[in-house]
């Protein structure tokens, strides 16, 4: 289905591109003169882009790989904790379900002498309790992605109207980190905590991808999205391996006063990834110009000038530099230069009206 949709999109894109070239010949000639973008353009992506990429990798790595272990984690943490006592109906012998300590108690997810998959074991109280606990854990683990399917489009619409991408990027990472920390060190119900995870994930997904065009030149936008997606997939590849390494090392650790759970250490690891996302989000918004561009609904100043913050891109080297203190005139483009950053503020002007800097289009 994905391949068919991609092929259909390719046909639609080709037809629309031909129509655009036929109608706007000057723009087509200008685009051809600019030349294609090479992979070497990645080296000129600035600090805001890499902070955005780091935040994306960290937050997604603390949400998506969590789904791989959440069923077992929720099953043991909330719905079927180790240490429960059961009685064998055949001989009346009591046994303790404790899969974390092999040899001192019955370690299997089945009662002694019978397997829960057998027909004769379906009426066993232990097997019925296991099935109910697994069903409940599967229901709760679906909460974040069910919320994201509903909330992300609505939140994206709201962000387009109100802005606040840089601020929401940080707060959504905070929500993800706190939920994982609470799963590790508190006894709060997972059904409530995963609502917070779903809210943080929905907000983050609605602000992270629309932020890329504000920190990357438009002609390299496809390359920028490809780089972020590659880094994200690399994180989704490495984090499960890290979880497999952390889990056996921390399975006997538990927070004071809480029942033993073999996944508490893994939850602290996910919380640390969320903390990395918080730091990357703070680094992204520490520059006032970047923060202004990302928090603005359309990337425009109150005067009507549009903000571009693209480190390393020499969009218009012939633009004049403003006096100090800088001021944004109503009719002229302003080129504000700072070390290792190029910031261009472009005013709104009618199409076809040439300014002194013809290299830049509004």
MODANOR-V345681 format. One record per pair of residues at least 12 apart in sequence whose ideal C-beta (glycine too) atoms are under 7 Angstrom apart, sorted by the first residue. I is the first residue (numbers start at 1). J is the second residue. D is the distance in Angstrom with one decimal. If there is no record, write none. Layout:
i->{I:I}
j->{J:J}
d->{D:D}
This chain:
i->{34:37:37:37:41:41:42:42:44:44:45:45:45:46:46:46:46:46:47:48:48:48:48:48:49:49:49:51:51:51:52:52:52:52:53:53:53:54:55:55:55:55:55:55:56:56:56:57:57:57:58:58:58:58:58:59:59:59:59:59:60:60:60:61:61:61:61:62:62:62:62:62:63:63:63:64:65:65:65:65:66:67:68:69:69:69:70:71:71:71:73:74:74:74:74:75:75:75:76:76:76:77:77:77:78:78:79:79:79:80:80:80:81:82:82:82:82:82:83:83:83:84:86:86:88:88:90:95:100:100:100:109:111:111:116:140:140:140:143:143:143:144:144:144:144:147:147:147:148:148:148:148:151:152:152:152:155:155:155:156:159:159:159:160:161:162:163:163:163:164:165:165:165:165:165:166:166:166:166:166:167:168:168:169:169:169:169:169:170:170:170:170:172:172:172:173:173:173:173:173:174:175:175:175:176:176:176:176:176:177:177:177:177:179:179:179:179:180:180:180:180:181:183:184:184:184:184:184:185:187:211:212:212:212:214:214:214:214:215:215:215:216:217:217:217:242:243:243:246:246:246:247:249:250:250:250:251:253:289:289:289:290:292:293:293:301:301:303:303:304:304:305:305:305:305:306:306:307:308:308:309:310:311:311:311:313:314:315:315:315:316:316:316:316:316:318:318:319:319:319:319:320:321:321:322:322:328:330:331:332:332:333:333:333:333:333:344:346:346:347:348:349}
j->{219:219:220:223:220:223:223:227:312:313:216:224:312:215:310:311:312:341:311:215:284:290:309:311:215:216:224:280:283:284:211:212:215:284:227:228:231:280:169:173:277:280:281:284:208:228:232:231:232:235:273:274:276:277:280:173:176:204:274:277:232:235:236:235:236:239:273:176:180:270:273:274:144:176:201:236:236:239:240:243:270:141:240:243:263:266:141:137:138:141:263:137:140:141:190:133:134:137:261:262:263:190:261:263:189:190:133:136:137:129:130:133:259:97:98:99:100:260:96:98:259:97:111:126:111:112:113:112:251:260:262:130:124:126:130:190:191:194:194:195:198:194:197:198:201:198:199:202:198:201:202:205:202:202:205:206:202:203:206:206:206:207:210:297:297:297:295:296:297:295:207:210:211:294:295:284:285:291:294:295:295:203:207:204:207:208:281:284:278:281:282:285:200:203:204:204:274:277:278:281:278:196:199:200:197:200:201:274:277:271:274:275:278:193:196:197:200:267:270:271:274:271:267:255:264:267:268:271:255:258:294:224:225:228:293:294:299:309:290:309:310:310:310:313:315:269:266:269:265:266:269:266:265:264:265:266:265:265:307:309:343:309:307:307:309:328:345:328:330:347:348:328:345:346:347:345:346:345:343:344:343:342:340:341:342:342:342:342:344:360:335:344:357:359:360:357:359:333:335:357:360:335:335:337:334:336:345:347:347:355:356:346:347:355:357:360:360:360:362:362:362:362}
d->{6.5:5.6:5.0:5.9:4.7:5.8:6.5:5.9:3.7:6.0:6.5:6.7:6.4:7.0:6.4:1.8:4.8:6.5:5.6:4.0:6.0:4.8:6.1:6.4:4.9:5.6:6.4:5.1:4.7:4.0:5.9:6.6:6.2:5.8:6.8:4.9:5.4:4.0:6.1:6.6:5.0:3.8:5.0:6.4:5.3:5.6:5.9:5.2:5.5:4.2:5.1:7.0:4.1:3.7:6.2:5.3:5.8:5.4:6.7:4.1:5.4:6.7:7.0:4.1:6.3:4.4:5.3:5.6:6.4:4.6:3.9:4.7:6.9:6.3:5.2:5.9:6.4:4.5:5.1:6.3:5.6:6.7:6.2:6.5:6.6:6.5:4.3:5.3:6.1:5.5:4.2:3.9:5.5:5.9:5.1:5.7:6.0:4.3:5.8:6.8:6.7:6.4:5.0:6.7:6.4:4.8:3.8:5.0:5.4:6.8:6.6:3.9:5.3:6.3:4.5:6.1:5.5:6.5:6.4:5.8:6.9:5.0:6.5:5.1:6.4:5.9:6.8:6.3:6.7:6.2:5.7:6.1:5.8:4.7:6.0:5.5:5.0:5.9:4.4:6.1:5.4:5.7:4.8:3.7:5.3:3.3:6.6:5.7:6.1:5.4:4.6:6.3:3.9:4.9:5.1:5.1:5.8:5.8:4.0:4.1:5.7:5.7:7.0:6.4:6.1:6.1:5.0:5.1:4.0:5.3:4.4:6.6:4.8:4.3:6.3:6.1:4.0:4.9:3.9:5.2:6.2:5.4:4.8:6.8:5.3:6.4:4.6:6.7:6.2:3.8:6.0:6.7:4.6:4.1:3.8:6.8:5.8:3.7:4.6:5.3:5.7:5.6:6.3:3.1:6.3:4.5:6.7:4.4:6.9:5.1:2.8:5.2:6.2:5.1:4.7:4.4:6.8:5.1:4.2:3.9:5.9:4.3:4.6:6.7:4.7:3.6:4.9:6.5:4.2:5.8:5.5:5.5:6.3:6.9:4.7:5.5:5.6:6.7:6.8:5.9:6.6:6.3:5.1:4.7:6.8:6.9:5.6:6.8:5.8:5.7:5.0:5.5:6.9:6.9:2.3:6.9:7.0:5.1:6.8:5.3:5.4:5.1:6.2:4.4:5.1:6.6:6.6:5.4:6.8:5.8:4.7:5.2:4.3:6.0:4.8:6.9:4.7:5.9:6.9:4.5:5.6:6.0:6.2:4.9:6.8:5.9:6.5:6.4:5.8:6.3:6.2:6.4:5.5:4.7:4.6:6.3:6.1:5.9:3.4:4.6:6.9:6.5:5.9:6.0:5.1:6.2:5.4:6.3:6.5:6.4:6.5:5.5:6.8:5.8:4.8:5.8:6.6:6.2:5.0:7.0:6.1:5.4}
